[in-house]
């Protein structure tokens, strides 16, 4: 829950100080995109943190869910902030980088695509699947499969 509050506040601070002033970020649209992602991911992490004790998962699955949520929550806005800082035109974010004049290197573009498409979306899908399974109807009052088979 604290991570969600911290991410929400970092989105406010980064958007307020760096995006609007043009001091650090070369691309305004990508900076605002990072701000919005940080705000929404912070709210999402905050809501998951509040409802965490209602999650019906074992400790290993809770740890995996927590790690995936942290990776997604923090890495997604950071990729937008990286785009805003470098000011390059990335093919994956055409609308946010439409005004950019420089292209990134092939390696930089590959790393960016891998982080955004591979790591961020993969960890978000894993976390959402585990959350949907953990918040299923019946939750902790449900009998385990072993107890049902014994009867």
Residue, then its C-alpha position, 0 to 999 in steps of 0.5 A: x500500500x505504501x508503494x502505491x502512495x509513493x508512486x502516486x506522489x512521485x507522479x505528482x512531483x515529476x509531473x509538476x516539476x519536470x514536465x511542465x517546466x521543460x527543465x529535464x524532459x525534452x518531450x512534453x507528451x511522453x512526460x504527461x503520459x508518464x505522469x498519468x501512468x504513475x497516477x493510475x498505477x499508484x491508485x491501482x497499487x493502493x487499492x490492491x494494498x487495501x484489499x490484500x488481506x482478502x486475497x485467497x492465495x498461498x504465500x508463494x503466489x502472493x509473493x509472485x503477485x506482489x513482485x509482478x505488481x511492483x515491476x509493472x507499477x514502477x517500470x511502466x511510468x519509468x519507460x515514459x519518463x525515459x522517452x520524455x528525457x531522451x526525446x527520441x522517436x520510438x515506433x511503439x509510442x508514435x503519438x507521444x513521440x510524433x514531434x521528435x526529430x531524432x531516432x534511437x539506436x537499434x539497441x535502444x529501441x529493442x531494449x525499450x520494446x522488450x521492457x515495455x512489451x515483454x516485461x511490463x505487459x507480461x508481469x501485468x498479465x501474470x499479476x492480473x491472472x493471480x489477482x482474479x484467481x485470488x479474489x474468486x467467489x467463495x474465497x477463504x470460506x471455500x473448502x479445499x479440494x482435499x476436504x471435498x474428496x474426503x467426504 
